[in-house]
């Protein structure tokens, strides 16, 4: 869920960071997570278990911060996310069911917000290494988690790192740093 929160902020930051617009032919279930690196969103069942979370996320890009509070629920056949801004306004609702994303977003959100981008950060931060590796279409990309840090790299160069706080699984903090696109997302989550 933290990853999903991370993904939502990643999208917001991507809009600011000049991440390339999705190329023609990019599926609704695919996201560009680094240059020439596409992640295909796996089904909710790939998360490994059902989860119900509350999250607070703060994203930083070029000295600016963006904050959202989220409620996220994952079941084997469905993922639901509701994101609110600091004023209690609903920013976005995402439902991922039967392999199809559905999104409702506030008019004040940038138009580059795509459900797949939101879900990709979620997958990157919290789903098992083998699921993340299988979801990335580039066979030269490596995914490993060791000593509280997940690294997604190519040719020995980190594209994305996720540094985890104390705790296990979904019930811990994480900082997702997208070195390829230049943003950071701090996530605090707790299972309901």
C-alpha positions as CSV (number, residue, x, y, z in Angstrom):
1,X,0.0,0.0,0.0
2,X,2.9,2.3,0.7
3,X,4.0,1.7,-2.7
4,X,0.7,2.6,-4.1
5,X,0.9,5.8,-2.1
6,X,4.4,6.2,-3.4
7,X,3.1,5.7,-6.8
8,X,0.5,8.4,-6.5
9,X,3.2,10.9,-5.4
10,X,5.5,9.5,-8.0
11,X,3.0,10.5,-10.6
12,X,2.6,14.0,-9.2
13,X,6.4,14.3,-9.1
14,X,6.7,12.9,-12.6
15,X,4.4,15.6,-13.8
16,X,6.8,18.2,-12.3
17,X,10.0,16.3,-13.2
18,X,9.3,16.2,-16.9
19,X,9.0,12.4,-17.0
20,X,8.2,11.6,-20.6
21,X,4.6,11.3,-21.6
22,X,3.5,7.8,-22.1
23,X,4.4,6.6,-25.6
24,X,1.7,5.4,-28.0
25,X,0.9,1.8,-27.3
26,X,1.7,1.9,-23.6
27,X,-1.1,-0.2,-22.0
28,X,-3.4,1.0,-19.2
29,X,-1.6,-1.5,-17.0
30,X,1.9,-0.3,-17.8
31,X,4.1,2.5,-16.4
32,X,7.4,4.0,-17.2
33,X,9.4,3.8,-14.0
34,X,12.8,4.9,-15.3
35,X,14.2,5.7,-18.8
36,X,13.5,2.8,-21.1
37,X,12.0,0.8,-18.2
38,X,8.4,-0.3,-18.3
39,X,6.6,-2.1,-15.4
40,X,3.5,-4.0,-16.1
41,X,1.2,-4.0,-13.1
42,X,0.6,-7.5,-11.7
43,X,-2.8,-8.6,-10.4
44,X,-3.6,-7.8,-6.8
45,X,-3.1,-11.4,-5.8
46,X,0.6,-11.0,-6.5
47,X,0.9,-8.9,-3.4
48,X,0.9,-12.2,-1.5
49,X,-1.9,-11.4,1.0
50,X,-4.9,-9.2,1.7
51,X,-4.1,-5.9,3.4
52,X,-6.0,-2.9,4.7
53,X,-3.8,0.2,5.3
54,X,-3.8,3.9,6.2
55,X,-0.8,5.9,4.8
56,X,0.7,9.3,4.9
57,X,3.0,10.3,2.1
58,X,5.2,13.2,1.5
59,X,7.0,13.6,-1.9
60,X,9.8,16.0,-2.6
61,X,11.0,17.3,-5.9
62,X,13.2,20.4,-6.5
63,X,12.6,21.8,-3.0
64,X,8.8,21.4,-3.2
65,X,6.8,19.0,-1.0
66,X,3.5,17.3,-1.7
67,X,1.5,15.4,0.9
68,X,-1.4,13.0,0.8
69,X,-3.3,10.7,3.2
70,X,-4.5,7.4,1.8
71,X,-6.7,4.4,2.6
72,X,-5.7,1.3,0.6
73,X,-7.3,-2.2,0.5
74,X,-5.9,-5.2,-1.3
75,X,-7.7,-8.5,-1.7
76,X,-6.7,-11.3,-4.1
77,X,-9.1,-10.1,-6.8
78,X,-9.1,-6.3,-6.1
79,X,-7.2,-3.2,-5.1
80,X,-8.9,0.0,-3.9
81,X,-7.2,3.3,-3.0
82,X,-8.6,6.6,-1.9
83,X,-6.3,9.6,-1.6
84,X,-7.0,12.9,0.2
85,X,-5.0,16.1,0.4
86,X,-4.2,18.0,3.6
87,X,-7.5,19.9,3.4
88,X,-9.6,16.7,3.3
89,X,-10.3,17.0,-0.4
90,X,-10.5,13.7,-2.3
91,X,-7.7,13.8,-4.8
92,X,-8.2,10.4,-6.4
93,X,-10.0,7.0,-6.2
94,X,-8.4,4.0,-7.9
95,X,-9.9,0.6,-8.3
96,X,-7.9,-2.2,-9.9
97,X,-10.2,-5.2,-10.7
98,X,-10.1,-8.0,-13.3
99,X,-6.8,-6.5,-14.7
100,X,-8.4,-3.2,-15.5
101,X,-7.7,0.1,-13.7
102,X,-10.5,2.6,-13.0
103,X,-9.7,6.1,-11.8
104,X,-11.6,9.1,-10.6
105,X,-9.5,12.1,-9.9
106,X,-10.0,15.7,-8.9
107,X,-9.9,18.3,-11.6
108,X,-7.1,20.1,-9.8
109,X,-4.7,17.1,-10.3
110,X,-2.3,17.2,-13.3
111,X,-3.6,15.4,-16.3
112,X,-0.5,13.1,-16.4
113,X,-1.8,11.0,-13.5
114,X,-2.3,7.5,-14.7
115,X,-3.6,4.6,-12.6
116,X,-0.7,2.4,-13.8
117,X,1.9,5.0,-12.6
118,X,0.3,5.1,-9.2
119,X,0.1,1.4,-8.9
120,X,3.7,0.9,-10.1
121,X,5.2,2.8,-7.1
122,X,3.1,0.7,-4.8
123,X,4.3,-2.5,-6.4
124,X,8.0,-1.3,-6.4
125,X,7.9,-0.5,-2.6
126,X,6.0,-3.4,-1.1
127,X,5.5,-6.4,-3.4
128,X,8.0,-9.3,-3.3
129,X,11.3,-9.0,-5.2
130,X,10.4,-11.7,-7.7
131,X,7.0,-10.1,-8.5
132,X,8.7,-6.7,-9.1
133,X,11.4,-8.3,-11.3
134,X,8.8,-10.2,-13.3
135,X,6.7,-7.0,-13.8
136,X,9.7,-5.1,-15.4
137,X,10.0,-5.8,-19.1
138,X,13.7,-5.1,-19.3
139,X,15.6,-8.3,-18.6
140,X,18.8,-6.3,-17.8
141,X,17.1,-4.7,-14.7
142,X,18.0,-6.3,-11.4
143,X,15.8,-6.2,-8.3
144,X,17.2,-7.1,-4.8
145,X,16.4,-6.3,-1.2
146,X,19.0,-6.6,1.4
147,X,19.6,-5.0,4.9
148,X,16.5,-2.9,4.7
149,X,17.1,-1.5,1.2
150,X,15.5,-2.5,-2.1
151,X,17.5,-1.6,-5.2
152,X,16.3,-1.6,-8.8
153,X,19.3,-1.2,-11.0
154,X,20.6,-1.7,-14.5
155,X,24.3,-2.2,-15.3
156,X,25.3,-1.6,-11.7
157,X,23.6,1.8,-11.6
158,X,20.6,2.3,-9.2
159,X,17.4,3.5,-10.9
160,X,15.2,3.3,-7.8
161,X,16.0,2.6,-4.2
162,X,13.5,2.0,-1.4
163,X,14.9,2.3,2.2
164,X,12.7,0.7,4.9
165,X,12.3,1.7,8.5
166,X,12.0,-0.6,11.5
167,X,9.2,-3.2,11.3
168,X,8.2,-5.7,8.7
169,X,6.0,-5.9,5.6
170,X,3.4,-3.2,5.2
171,X,3.6,-1.9,8.7
172,X,6.8,0.2,8.4
173,X,8.0,3.4,6.9
174,X,9.7,3.6,3.5
175,X,11.6,6.2,1.5
176,X,11.4,5.6,-2.3
177,X,14.0,7.5,-4.2
178,X,13.7,7.5,-8.0
179,X,17.2,8.4,-9.0
180,X,16.4,8.1,-12.7
181,X,13.7,10.8,-12.5
182,X,14.9,12.8,-9.5
183,X,12.3,12.6,-6.8
184,X,11.8,11.1,-3.3
185,X,8.7,9.8,-1.5
186,X,8.5,9.3,2.2
187,X,5.8,6.9,3.3
188,X,4.4,6.1,6.7
189,X,1.8,3.4,6.9
190,X,-0.1,1.3,9.4
191,X,-2.3,-1.7,8.9
192,X,-5.9,-1.1,10.0
